[in-house]
Amino acid sequence: MKPDEKLTIRPKTEWLPTIAMRGLVAFPGMVMHFDIARDPSVKAIDAALHGDRRVFLVAQRDVFTEEPGPKDVYKVGVIAEVRQTLKTPDNVLRVLIEGVDKAKLLTLDTEGKYLQAQVRKVPDYGRARVDETELTALARSVKEAFEQYCQLVPRMPKELVASVLCQDDPYEIFDNVAHNMNLDFAARQQLLEENNILVRLGMLYGFLNREVDILNLERQIQEEVKENVDKSQRDYYLREQMKVISSQLGEDETGQDDAYDYMERIEALELSEECRNKLMREAERLTKMPPYTQESFVIRNYLDTCLELPWNHSTKTKLNIEKAAKVLDKDHYGMKKVKERILESISVHALVPEVTGQILCLVGPPGVGKTSIGRSIAKALGREYVRVSLGGIKDESDIRGHRKTYVGAMPGRIINAMKQAGTNNPLILLDEIDKMSNDFKGDPSSAMLEVLDSEQNKTFRDHFIELPFDLSHVLFVTTANTTDTIPAPLLDRMEVIELSSYTREEQFHIAKEHLYPKQLKKHGLRQNQMKMEDSAFYDLIDFYTREAGVRNLERQVATLCRKTAKVIVEGSAKRIIFSADNLEEYLGVHKFLPDVHSDRNEVGVVNGLAWTSVGGVLMPIEVLVLDGKGSVELTGSLGDVMKESGKLAVSYARLVAGQFGIDPNFYKTKDLHIHAPEGAVPKDGPSAGVTMLTAVISALSGIPVRSDVAMTGEITLHGKVLPIGGLREKTMAAYKAGIRTVIVPKANQPDITEVDPVVRDAITFVYAETMSDVLSVALESVPADLAASTVYNQTEQGKQPGQMPVHS
């Protein structure tokens, strides 16, 4: 060894019983007590007591670890001496220890009955390697911070504070402060692991400043809470004094009692600051006026209305998609697209409950079930249901309410609906929204713009309550017969769902499965007292009701129930069976006749198909050729579009006259009269184009038209067949009339899926692209060249030559 070399003596290692501390960190020289409940730790204390009373204390990284291993504890701990142990009545061991030396964990043995650790003492190298001036300055900073800390911490012993403030040794300052500060175990572990006194004091100073900031903030919060509580107590005390004074003076204190009751109810509602202050001011005004004045009645009415509103009360929605589907199917027959759209909305609510802005508008003819669908949606969602009728409203105040200063003022219909619902998330059905009008009192449809806008209705202000009320949680459903009278800005806020008229088959199923059982129960009849055969239902639909919905159909079923009840009460019979044979006996002669149509092959007579608001009908077109000067007469109460279709038919007939053996100069020598029967019924639309053209070609060529064929489609000047609407209703009319071949535009082929399955299975559909396709099927015979071109066109569409395009 060289003379100037220093001998480095490495501290020896030793094995000690070990306790894994949960949330506690000991320091050298620190006396502390703690409780032990885990069996290995109790056995470690026993081993220490049977030995030299020394034990190694090391903190766990996670306090919830029940069986810590080497990776679950820190690497630095404290060798401590067990001073005293005490067994408590609940089998917990209380231990008093004193920290002796800081030590480093080398190996942790977890195999025995208790933890044992191989440790090596860590000497303190910081005392000889620091700048004394810097150390002194840092110690003073710690003392100042500790003094501030002690001022904020209650019940801090004065002796401890004095001992720290009078101490000059930085090591003693660190020990006294670190041992008595309320720090979490992670911060204490950092202080324990650090050797350099300067770094340790710096860390301690940072922790002290952080604790001082937190304690200052806590004190500020406590003072604010106490101030609010003191104000409430002071107000309560003053109110009680006023009650006593009024009682001593013999004054009536009913008004003041009411005002205090209102104040308590306002406080219990947990309203926003704006709403609370407004209502409290009104309640305070009530305390300053006699109880029987008109103004006090106005204030009471206002407060009662505001406090009855469901500001914070919500209904828990039941978003069960399967149950919702069953409810809709049970309450309504058909309406596949409408139900699908409603179930989609329910599914979106299930995924995103806070979604808003879905406002559905159900548009359709009267009696198709628009209002009842709204009730079914509410039942499926588990929401409260409120119906608001808007028909005939022409005053803006009906929506927004009146100012409370007016005599007889009241809130608008929307706020009244919220009071009626009792929750802030009901389903509100706005019925007949297309029937609103306006006059000099304002436009109610403009007031509805805010109600039905999810971005604005969060702060809807009724003129009566004058407070912002949140309507964004409300599910609005509107109904209308037509969208033509709904203003464009209002219509833009709603998603329109079309409800078409019921077909004959749908009306049959609704009457048999829903209306008939309902009316039996309503009239107190049993199944064995009245029976209706299927033919009776069909006759009711065909000859006694002609409507888009089922209201009149239900009335006719109710009429039969009443007649049955009369017969049973009189004792004339115990049971009545209604069929097509005896229906006239009870309901009288048929009110409606079957559709007029051609039942034999004729020249110039074609069965067309038309759509009306109550469903589809057969509309035959007749053409007569007369000697004349080439004029064209159109009769039958035809509209402009339909008259134009007649002119198109004549022009195209001139184009193809040579193919059908027609005189090319017929437009100079012949007059054409085109007529649609039932002349009193207005008719319009382009879909009669193919019917008119077929009738014109038949009349000019003398070729009869097949009576078992019906058709619909718009034509162009060059003979192309364009798509039309209302195919579902038109095909039902053909099926009802016994026609089994229907010509439709090829572009409407995808729409066949919407046709009633009964109709789809019974009718052969011919898809036409040009008039050649129509004429080759509709006429009894066609020229050879026309038939050949038709076969060629069908082959181009992927069919075999001679094969007719059909859909069954």
C-alpha positions in Angstrom: 0.0 0.0 0.0 1.2 3.4 -0.9 1.7 5.9 2.0 -0.9 8.4 0.8 -3.6 5.8 0.1 -6.5 5.6 2.5 -7.9 2.3 3.6 -11.6 1.9 2.6 -13.5 -0.3 5.0 -16.6 -1.7 3.5 -19.5 -2.1 6.1 -20.3 -5.7 6.8 -23.6 -7.3 5.9 -26.0 -9.1 8.3 -29.4 -10.9 8.2 -32.2 -9.4 10.2 -36.0 -10.1 10.6 -37.8 -7.8 8.3 -41.2 -6.1 8.3 -42.7 -4.7 5.1 -44.3 -1.4 6.2 -47.5 -0.2 4.6 -47.6 3.6 4.2 -45.0 4.2 6.9 -41.3 5.2 6.6 -39.0 5.3 9.7 -35.9 7.4 10.0 -32.7 6.9 12.1 -33.2 8.3 15.6 -37.0 8.4 15.2 -39.3 6.8 17.8 -42.6 5.6 16.5 -45.3 3.0 17.1 -47.4 1.1 14.7 -49.8 -1.8 14.6 -49.1 -5.2 13.0 -51.7 -7.7 11.9 -50.1 -9.9 9.3 -48.8 -13.2 10.6 -45.3 -13.0 9.0 -44.7 -9.6 10.5 -45.8 -10.7 14.0 -43.4 -13.7 13.8 -40.6 -11.3 12.7 -41.1 -9.2 15.8 -41.0 -12.4 17.9 -37.7 -13.4 16.3 -36.3 -10.0 17.0 -37.4 -10.1 20.7 -35.7 -13.5 21.0 -32.5 -12.2 19.5 -30.9 -8.8 19.8 -34.2 -6.9 19.5 -33.2 -5.5 16.1 -35.5 -5.6 13.1 -35.2 -4.2 9.5 -38.1 -1.9 8.5 -38.6 -1.3 4.8 -41.6 0.4 3.0 -43.8 -1.4 0.4 -44.2 0.3 -2.9 -47.9 -0.6 -3.0 -49.8 -0.6 0.3 -52.3 -3.1 -1.0 -49.8 -5.9 -1.7 -50.5 -8.7 0.9 -47.5 -10.9 0.3 -44.6 -8.6 -0.8 -41.6 -10.0 -2.6 -38.2 -8.4 -3.5 -39.7 -6.3 -6.2 -42.5 -5.0 -4.0 -40.3 -3.1 -1.5 -37.9 -0.3 -1.6 -34.1 -0.8 -1.5 -33.4 1.5 1.4 -34.8 1.0 4.9 -34.0 1.5 8.6 -32.5 -0.9 11.2 -34.6 -0.3 14.3 -34.7 -1.6 17.9 -37.9 -2.9 19.3 -38.6 -1.1 22.6 -42.0 -2.4 23.6 -44.9 -4.5 22.3 -48.5 -4.7 23.4 -51.2 -7.1 22.3 -54.6 -5.4 21.9 -58.0 -7.1 22.5 -58.7 -7.4 18.8 -55.5 -9.5 18.3 -53.4 -6.7 16.8 -49.8 -6.3 17.9 -48.8 -2.7 18.8 -45.0 -2.1 18.5 -42.8 0.8 19.8 -39.5 1.1 17.9 -36.6 3.4 17.6 -34.7 3.9 14.4 -31.0 3.1 14.7 -29.2 3.0 11.3 -30.1 3.5 7.7 -29.4 0.3 5.7 -29.6 -0.9 2.1 -31.5 -4.1 1.2 -29.3 -6.6 -0.6 -31.4 -9.8 -0.5 -34.9 -10.6 0.7 -35.7 -14.1 1.8 -39.5 -14.9 1.6 -39.3 -18.6 2.0 -39.4 -18.8 5.8 -42.1 -18.1 8.3 -41.2 -14.5 8.2 -39.3 -12.1 5.9 -35.5 -12.0 6.4 -33.3 -9.5 4.7 -29.5 -9.3 4.1 -28.7 -5.6 4.7 -25.7 -3.4 4.9 -25.5 -0.2 6.8 -25.3 3.0 4.8 -22.9 5.5 6.3 -23.6 9.3 6.2 -21.1 10.9 3.8 -22.8 14.2 3.6 -21.4 15.9 6.7 -17.9 16.5 5.4 -18.7 17.4 1.8 -20.9 20.5 1.9 -20.5 24.3 1.8 -21.3 25.5 5.3 -22.6 28.9 4.1 -25.0 27.3 1.7 -26.0 24.7 4.3 -26.8 27.5 6.9 -28.9 29.5 4.4 -30.9 26.4 3.4 -31.4 25.5 7.1 -32.8 29.0 7.8 -35.2 28.7 4.8 -36.4 25.4 6.1 -37.0 26.9 9.6 -39.0 29.8 8.0 -41.1 27.4 5.9 -41.7 25.2 8.9 -42.9 28.2 11.0 -45.5 29.0 8.3 -46.5 25.3 8.2 -47.0 25.2 12.0 -49.2 28.3 11.8 -51.5 26.4 9.5 -51.5 23.0 11.2 -53.8 22.8 14.2 -52.6 21.2 17.5 -48.9 21.4 16.7 -47.0 21.2 20.0 -45.4 24.5 21.0 -42.3 22.7 22.4 -41.6 21.1 19.1 -41.9 24.4 17.2 -39.7 26.1 19.7 -37.1 23.4 19.5 -36.9 23.6 15.7 -36.8 27.4 15.6 -34.0 27.5 18.3 -31.9 24.8 16.7 -28.9 25.8 14.6 -27.5 22.3 13.6 -28.9 21.5 10.0 -28.9 17.8 10.8 -31.0 18.3 13.9 -33.3 20.7 12.0 -33.8 18.0 9.3 -34.5 15.3 11.8 -37.0 17.3 13.8 -38.9 18.6 10.8 -38.9 15.4 8.7 -40.0 13.3 11.7 -43.0 15.5 12.6 -44.2 16.6 9.2 -47.4 15.1 7.7 -45.9 13.8 4.4 -47.0 10.8 2.3 -44.7 7.7 2.5 -43.3 8.2 -1.0 -41.9 11.6 -0.1 -40.5 10.3 3.2 -38.8 7.5 1.2 -37.2 10.0 -1.0 -35.8 11.9 2.0 -34.6 8.6 3.5 -32.7 7.5 0.4 -30.8 10.7 -0.1 -27.4 11.0 1.7 -26.3 14.5 0.9 -27.6 16.9 3.6 -27.9 19.8 1.1 -30.1 17.8 -1.2 -32.1 16.5 1.7 -32.8 20.0 3.0 -33.7 21.2 -0.4 -36.2 18.4 -0.9 -37.6 19.1 2.6 -37.9 22.8 1.7 -39.9 22.0 -1.4 -42.2 19.6 0.4 -42.8 22.3 3.1 -43.7 24.9 0.5 -46.1 22.5 -1.2 -47.8 21.6 2.0 -48.1 25.3 2.9 -49.8 26.1 -0.4 -52.3 23.2 0.1 -53.1 24.2 3.7 -53.7 27.8 2.6 -56.1 26.6 -0.1 -57.9 24.4 2.5 -58.2 27.3 4.9 -59.6 29.5 2.2 -62.2 26.9 1.2 -63.2 26.4 4.8 -63.6 30.1 5.4 -65.9 30.4 2.3 -68.0 27.5 3.4 -68.3 28.9 6.9 -69.2 32.3 5.6 -72.1 30.8 3.5 -73.3 28.8 6.5 -73.1 31.8 8.8 -75.2 33.8 6.3 -77.9 31.1 6.1 -78.0 30.9 9.9 -78.2 34.7 10.2 -81.1 34.8 7.7 -82.9 32.1 9.5 -82.4 33.8 12.9 -83.7 37.1 11.5 -86.8 35.4 9.9 -87.6 33.8 13.3 -87.3 37.2 15.0 -89.7 38.7 12.4 -92.2 35.9 13.1 -92.0 36.6 16.8 -92.4 40.4 16.3 -95.4 39.9 14.0 -96.9 37.6 16.5 -96.5 40.1 19.4 -98.0 42.9 17.2 -100.9 40.6 16.3 -100.3 40.9 12.6 -101.2 38.1 10.1 -98.1 36.2 9.3 -99.6 33.9 6.7 -97.9 35.7 3.8 -94.5 35.6 5.5 -94.9 31.9 6.3 -95.7 31.2 2.6 -92.6 33.2 1.6 -90.3 31.3 3.9 -91.9 28.0 2.6 -91.1 29.1 -0.9 -87.5 29.9 0.0 -87.0 26.5 1.5 -88.4 24.8 -1.6 -86.2 27.0 -3.8 -83.1 26.0 -1.9 -84.0 22.3 -2.1 -84.2 22.4 -5.9 -80.5 23.0 -6.6 -81.1 25.4 -9.4 -78.6 27.5 -11.4 -77.4 30.7 -9.9 -79.5 32.8 -12.2 -82.7 30.9 -11.6 -82.2 30.7 -7.8 -81.5 34.4 -7.5 -84.6 35.3 -9.6 -86.9 33.1 -7.6 -85.5 34.2 -4.2 -86.0 37.8 -5.1 -89.7 37.1 -5.9 -90.1 35.2 -2.6 -88.5 38.1 -0.7 -90.9 40.5 -2.3 -93.7 38.4 -1.0 -92.5 39.0 2.6 -92.9 42.8 2.2 -96.5 43.0 1.0 -99.9 42.2 2.5 -101.0 38.6 1.8 -104.3 39.4 0.1 -103.2 42.0 -2.5 -103.5 41.3 -6.3 -99.7 41.5 -6.6 -99.1 38.8 -4.0 -101.5 36.5 -5.9 -99.5 37.1 -9.1 -96.2 36.2 -7.3 -97.7 33.1 -5.7 -99.0 31.9 -9.0 -95.6 32.6 -10.6 -93.6 30.7 -7.9 -96.0 27.8 -7.8 -95.6 27.4 -11.6 -91.8 27.6 -11.5 -91.5 25.2 -8.6 -93.7 22.6 -10.2 -91.5 22.3 -13.2 -89.2 19.2 -13.3 -85.9 21.1 -13.2 -83.7 18.2 -12.1 -86.1 15.2 -12.2 -85.5 12.6 -15.0 -87.1 9.3 -15.9 -84.7 6.4 -16.3 -85.2 5.2 -19.8 -85.4 1.5 -20.7 -83.4 1.0 -23.8 -84.3 -2.6 -24.6 -84.4 -2.9 -28.4 -86.2 -6.3 -28.4 -88.9 -5.1 -26.1 -89.3 -1.9 -28.1 -89.8 -4.0 -31.3 -92.4 -6.2 -29.6 -94.3 -3.1 -28.3 -94.4 -1.6 -31.8 -95.5 -4.8 -33.5 -98.2 -5.4 -30.9 -99.6 -1.9 -31.2 -99.3 -1.4 -35.0 -99.6 -3.8 -38.0 -97.3 -3.2 -41.0 -95.3 0.1 -41.1 -92.1 -1.7 -41.6 -90.0 1.3 -42.6 -91.4 3.5 -39.8 -90.7 0.9 -37.1 -87.2 0.4 -38.5 -86.5 4.1 -38.3 -87.8 4.3 -34.7 -85.8 1.3 -33.6 -82.7 3.0 -35.1 -83.3 6.1 -33.0 -83.7 3.9 -29.9 -80.5 2.1 -30.7 -78.6 5.4 -31.0 -80.0 6.4 -27.6 -78.7 3.1 -26.2 -75.2 3.8 -27.4 -75.1 7.6 -26.8 -77.6 8.5 -24.1 -76.8 12.2 -24.3 -77.5 12.5 -28.0 -80.1 15.2 -28.9 -81.6 16.7 -31.9 -83.5 13.7 -33.3 -87.0 15.2 -34.0 -89.2 12.9 -36.0 -92.1 14.2 -38.1 -94.7 11.5 -39.0 -96.5 12.6 -42.2 -99.5 10.7 -43.6 -103.2 10.8 -44.3 -105.7 10.8 -41.5 -106.4 7.6 -39.6 -103.1 5.7 -40.3 -101.9 5.8 -36.7 -99.5 8.7 -36.4 -100.7 9.8 -32.9 -100.7 6.2 -31.6 -97.2 5.6 -32.9 -96.0 8.5 -30.6 -97.6 6.8 -27.6 -96.0 3.4 -28.6 -92.5 5.1 -28.8 -92.9 6.5 -25.3 -94.0 3.1 -24.0 -91.0 1.4 -25.7 -88.5 3.9 -24.2 -90.1 4.0 -20.8 -90.7 7.7 -21.0 -93.6 9.8 -19.9 -96.0 10.7 -22.8 -97.6 14.1 -23.3 -99.7 15.1 -26.3 -99.9 18.8 -27.3 -102.5 19.6 -30.0 -101.3 22.4 -32.3 -104.3 22.4 -34.6 -105.8 25.9 -35.0 -103.2 27.7 -33.0 -102.5 31.2 -34.4 -101.2 33.1 -31.4 -97.5 33.0 -30.5 -98.3 33.2 -26.8 -99.8 29.7 -27.0 -96.3 28.5 -27.4 -94.2 31.0 -25.4 -96.8 32.0 -22.8 -97.9 35.5 -21.6 -96.0 38.0 -19.5 -96.9 37.4 -15.9 -97.9 41.1 -15.5 -101.0 40.5 -17.6 -104.3 39.6 -16.0 -104.9 35.8 -16.4 -101.3 35.2 -17.6 -100.2 31.6 -18.0 -97.3 29.7 -19.4 -97.2 28.3 -22.9 -98.2 24.8 -24.0 -94.6 23.6 -24.0 -94.0 24.5 -20.3 -97.5 23.2 -19.4 -96.5 19.9 -21.1 -93.4 19.7 -19.0 -95.4 20.3 -15.8 -97.8 17.6 -16.9 -95.0 15.1 -17.6 -93.3 15.7 -14.3 -89.9 14.8 -15.8 -87.4 16.7 -17.9 -87.0 14.0 -20.5 -90.5 13.0 -21.6 -91.8 12.3 -25.1 -93.9 15.2 -26.3 -96.1 14.6 -29.3 -96.8 17.8 -31.2 -100.0 16.8 -33.0 -101.1 18.4 -36.3 -98.1 20.7 -36.6 -99.2 21.5 -40.2 -102.5 23.1 -38.9 -100.9 26.2 -37.3 -101.6 29.5 -38.8 -100.7 33.1 -38.0 -102.4 36.5 -37.6 -101.7 39.9 -36.0 -100.9 38.2 -32.7 -97.8 36.6 -34.1 -96.6 33.5 -35.8 -96.6 30.4 -33.6 -94.6 28.4 -36.1 -91.7 30.9 -35.7 -91.9 30.3 -31.9 -91.6 26.5 -32.6 -88.3 27.1 -34.3 -86.5 27.5 -30.9 -88.4 24.6 -29.4 -87.4 22.1 -32.1 -83.8 23.3 -32.4 -81.5 21.2 -30.2 -78.9 24.0 -30.2 -81.3 26.6 -28.9 -83.8 24.8 -26.7 -81.2 24.2 -24.0 -82.1 27.7 -22.8 -85.8 28.0 -23.9 -87.4 31.0 -22.2 -91.1 31.1 -21.7 -92.5 34.6 -21.4 -94.3 33.7 -18.2 -91.5 32.0 -16.2 -88.7 34.3 -17.7 -86.1 31.7 -16.8 -84.0 29.4 -19.1 -85.5 25.9 -19.1 -83.6 23.0 -20.7 -85.6 21.2 -23.4 -82.7 19.3 -24.9 -83.5 16.1 -23.1 -87.1 16.0 -24.5 -87.8 13.7 -27.4 -90.1 15.6 -29.7 -92.3 13.7 -32.2 -94.5 15.7 -34.6 -97.4 14.7 -36.8 -98.8 16.2 -40.0 -101.1 15.3 -42.9 -99.0 17.2 -45.4 -95.7 19.1 -45.4 -97.0 21.7 -47.9 -98.2 24.0 -45.2 -95.2 23.6 -42.8 -92.8 26.6 -43.1 -89.5 25.6 -44.7 -87.3 26.6 -41.7 -89.5 24.5 -39.4 -89.5 21.6 -41.7 -85.7 21.7 -42.0 -85.4 21.0 -38.2 -87.4 17.7 -38.5 -86.7 14.3 -40.1 -89.8 13.5 -42.1 -91.1 9.9 -42.1 -93.8 9.2 -44.6 -96.7 7.0 -43.6 -98.5 5.9 -46.7 -102.2 4.8 -46.7 -103.0 1.2 -45.7 -103.5 -1.3 -48.5 -106.6 -3.6 -48.6 -104.6 -6.5 -47.0 -103.2 -4.3 -44.2 -106.7 -3.0 -43.4 -107.9 -6.5 -43.3 -105.2 -7.6 -40.8 -105.7 -4.5 -38.7 -109.4 -4.9 -38.5 -109.2 -8.6 -37.7 -106.3 -8.6 -35.2 -106.7 -5.2 -33.5 -110.0 -3.4 -34.1 -112.3 -6.4 -33.8 -110.9 -7.6 -30.3 -110.8 -4.0 -29.1 -114.4 -3.3 -30.0 -115.6 -6.7 -28.5 -114.0 -5.7 -25.2 -115.3 -2.2 -25.4 -118.9 -3.4 -26.0 -118.8 -6.1 -23.4 -119.1 -9.0 -25.9 -117.5 -12.4 -25.8 -115.9 -14.3 -28.7 -118.7 -16.8 -28.7 -121.4 -14.1 -29.0 -120.1 -12.4 -32.1 -118.0 -13.7 -35.0 -116.9 -12.1 -38.2 -115.7 -14.1 -41.2 -112.9 -12.9 -43.4 -115.4 -12.1 -46.2 -117.2 -9.7 -43.9 -114.0 -7.8 -43.2 -113.2 -7.6 -46.9 -116.8 -6.4 -47.7 -116.5 -3.7 -45.0 -113.3 -2.5 -46.6 -114.5 -2.6 -50.2 -118.1 -1.5 -50.0 -118.6 0.4 -46.7 -115.3 2.3 -46.1 -112.9 3.8 -48.6 -110.2 5.6 -46.7 -106.4 5.8 -46.2 -106.6 4.8 -42.5 -108.9 2.7 -40.4 -111.1 5.1 -38.5 -114.3 4.5 -40.5 -113.5 0.8 -40.5 -113.4 0.8 -36.7 -116.7 2.7 -36.6 -118.3 0.0 -38.9 -117.0 -2.8 -36.6 -118.4 -0.9 -33.6 -121.8 -0.6 -35.4 -121.9 -4.4 -35.8 -121.0 -4.8 -32.1 -123.9 -2.5 -31.1 -126.3 -4.4 -33.3 -125.1 -7.7 -31.8 -125.5 -6.3 -28.3 -129.1 -5.2 -29.1 -130.0 -8.6 -30.5 -128.6 -10.4 -27.4 -130.2 -8.1 -24.9 -133.6 -8.5 -26.7 -133.2 -12.3 -26.6 -133.6 -12.8 -30.3 -130.4 -14.7 -30.6 -127.4 -15.8 -28.5 -124.8 -15.5 -31.2 -124.4 -13.7 -34.6 -122.0 -14.6 -37.3 -121.3 -11.9 -39.9 -120.4 -12.8 -43.4 -120.5 -11.2 -46.9 -124.0 -12.7 -47.3 -125.7 -11.0 -44.4 -123.7 -7.8 -44.1 -126.3 -5.7 -46.1 -129.0 -6.8 -43.7 -127.3 -4.9 -40.8 -125.4 -2.1 -42.6 -127.7 -1.4 -45.5 -126.8 -1.2 -49.2 -123.2 -0.8 -50.4 -122.0 2.7 -50.0 -119.2 2.3 -52.6 -119.2 0.4 -55.9 -116.2 -1.5 -57.3 -113.8 0.4 -59.6 -115.0 0.8 -63.2 -112.8 -1.3 -65.5 -113.0 -3.1 -68.8 -113.9 -6.8 -68.4 -113.6 -7.8 -72.1 -111.2 -7.1 -74.9 -112.3 -3.9 -76.5 -110.8 -1.4 -79.1 -109.7 1.9 -77.5 -110.4 0.9 -73.9 -107.4 0.3 -71.5 -107.3 -0.4 -67.8 -105.0 2.2 -66.2 -103.9 2.5 -62.6 -104.0 5.6 -60.5 -103.1 6.7 -57.0 -105.4 8.6 -54.6 -105.1 9.7 -51.0 -107.2 6.7 -50.0 -105.2 4.2 -52.0 -104.9 2.9 -55.5 -107.8 2.7 -58.0 -108.4 1.4 -61.5 -108.7 4.2 -64.0 -109.8 3.1 -67.5 -109.0 5.3 -70.5 -111.4 5.4 -73.5 -110.5 6.7 -76.9 -113.0 7.3 -79.8 -112.0 8.0 -83.4 -114.4 10.2 -85.4 -114.4 11.8 -88.8 -113.3 15.4 -88.5 -110.5 17.8 -89.0 -107.8 16.4 -86.6 -108.9 17.9 -83.3 -108.1 16.2 -80.0 -110.7 16.4 -77.2 -109.8 15.4 -73.6 -112.5 15.1 -71.0 -113.0 13.6 -67.5 -111.8 16.6 -65.3 -108.2 16.1 -66.3 -105.4 18.3 -65.1 -102.8 20.1 -67.2 -100.1 17.3 -66.8 -102.6 14.6 -67.9 -103.7 16.7 -70.9 -100.1 16.9 -72.0 -99.8 13.1 -71.7 -102.7 12.9 -74.2 -100.9 15.2 -76.7 -97.8 13.1 -76.3 -99.8 10.0 -77.1 -101.2 11.5 -80.3 -97.7 12.7 -81.4 -96.1 9.3 -80.8 -99.1 7.6 -82.6 -98.3 9.7 -85.7 -94.6 8.5 -85.4 -95.5 4.8 -85.4 -98.6 4.9 -87.6 -96.9 2.9 -90.4 -96.1 0.0 -88.1 -99.7 -0.5 -87.1 -101.4 0.1 -90.5 -102.7 3.5 -89.4 -103.6 6.1 -91.9 -100.6 8.6 -91.8 -102.9 11.5 -92.4 -105.3 10.6 -89.5 -104.4 13.8 -87.7 -106.0 15.7 -90.6 -109.1 13.7 -91.3 -109.9 12.2 -87.9 -110.9 13.7 -84.5 -109.8 11.9 -81.3 -111.9 12.0 -78.1 -109.9 10.8 -75.0 -112.0 10.3 -71.9 -111.4 9.1 -68.3 -114.7 7.9 -66.6 -116.0 9.3 -63.3 -115.7 12.8 -64.8 -116.6 14.5 -61.5 -113.4 13.3 -59.9 -110.3 15.5 -60.6 -107.4 13.6 -62.1 -103.8 14.6 -62.9 -100.3 13.3 -63.1 -98.0 11.8 -65.8 -98.5 8.1 -64.9 -101.4 7.7 -67.3 -99.1 8.3 -70.3 -98.7 4.6 -71.3 -102.5 4.0 -70.8 -103.5 6.9 -73.1 -101.0 5.9 -75.8 -102.1 2.3 -75.8 -105.7 3.4 -76.1 -104.9 5.8 -78.9 -103.0 3.1 -80.9 -105.8 0.6 -80.3 -108.5 3.0 -81.4 -106.6 4.0 -84.6 -105.5 0.5 -85.6 -108.6 -1.3 -84.6 -106.6 -3.9 -82.5 -108.5 -4.8 -79.3 -106.7 -4.3 -75.9 -106.5 -7.2 -73.4 -108.9 -6.7 -70.5 -106.8 -8.8 -68.1 -103.9 -6.3 -68.3 -103.5 -3.1 -66.3 -100.7 -0.6 -66.7 -99.0 2.5 -65.4 -96.1 4.6 -66.5 -95.0 8.0 -67.9 -94.0 8.3 -71.5 -91.5 10.5 -73.4 -91.9 11.9 -76.9 -89.7 9.1 -78.2 -91.7 6.3 -76.5 -89.5 5.6 -73.5 -91.3 4.5 -70.3 -90.4 6.5 -67.2 -90.9 5.5 -63.5 -93.9 6.5 -61.4 -94.9 6.6 -57.7 -97.5 4.8 -55.6 -96.8 1.4 -57.1 -97.8 -0.4 -53.9 -101.3 1.1 -53.9 -101.8 0.8 -57.6 -100.9 -2.9 -57.7 -103.3 -3.5 -54.8 -106.1 -2.0 -56.8 -105.3 -4.3 -59.8 -105.3 -7.3 -57.4 -108.6 -6.3 -55.9 -110.2 -6.0 -59.4 -109.0 -9.5 -60.4 -106.3 -8.4 -62.9 -103.3 -10.6 -62.8 -100.9 -9.0 -65.3 -99.6 -5.5 -64.6 -97.2 -3.5 -66.8 -94.9 -1.2 -64.9 -91.8 0.8 -65.9 -88.6 -1.2 -65.7 -87.1 1.5 -63.5 -89.7 0.6 -60.8 -88.5 -3.0 -60.6 -86.7 -2.4 -57.2 -90.0 -1.0 -55.8 -91.7 -4.4 -56.2 -90.1 -5.5 -52.9 -92.5 -3.0 -51.1 -95.6 -4.5 -52.7 -97.7 -6.5 -50.4 -96.6 -10.2 -50.4 -100.2 -11.4 -51.3 -100.2 -9.1 -54.3 -96.7 -10.0 -55.3 -97.5 -13.7 -55.4 -100.7 -13.3 -57.4 -99.7 -10.8 -60.1 -97.4 -11.2 -63.1 -95.3 -8.0 -63.5 -94.1 -6.9 -67.0 -91.2 -4.5 -66.8 -91.3 -2.1 -69.8 -88.5 0.2 -71.1 -90.2 1.4 -74.2 -93.8 1.5 -75.6 -92.9 -1.4 -77.9 -92.7 -3.6 -74.7 -96.1 -2.2 -73.5 -97.9 -2.7 -76.8 -96.6 -6.2 -77.4 -98.2 -7.3 -74.2 -101.3 -5.1 -74.0 -102.7 -5.6 -77.6 -104.3 -8.8 -78.7 -102.1 -8.9 -81.8 -99.1 -6.8 -82.9 -97.3 -6.5 -86.3 -94.5 -9.0 -86.8 -91.8 -6.4 -87.0 -92.9 -4.9 -83.7 -92.9 -8.4 -82.0 -89.4 -9.1 -83.4 -88.0 -5.8 -82.0 -89.5 -6.5 -78.7 -88.0 -10.0 -78.5 -84.7 -8.4 -79.5 -84.9 -5.8 -76.6 -85.7 -8.6 -74.1 -82.7 -10.6 -75.3 -80.5 -7.5 -74.7 -81.8 -7.4 -71.1 -80.4 -10.9 -70.5 -83.7 -12.9 -71.3 -84.1 -15.8 -73.7 -85.9 -14.8 -77.0 -89.7 -14.9 -76.6 -89.5 -15.0 -72.7 -91.6 -12.4 -71.0 -90.0 -10.5 -68.1 -92.0 -11.4 -65.0 -91.8 -11.1 -61.2 -93.8 -13.5 -59.1 
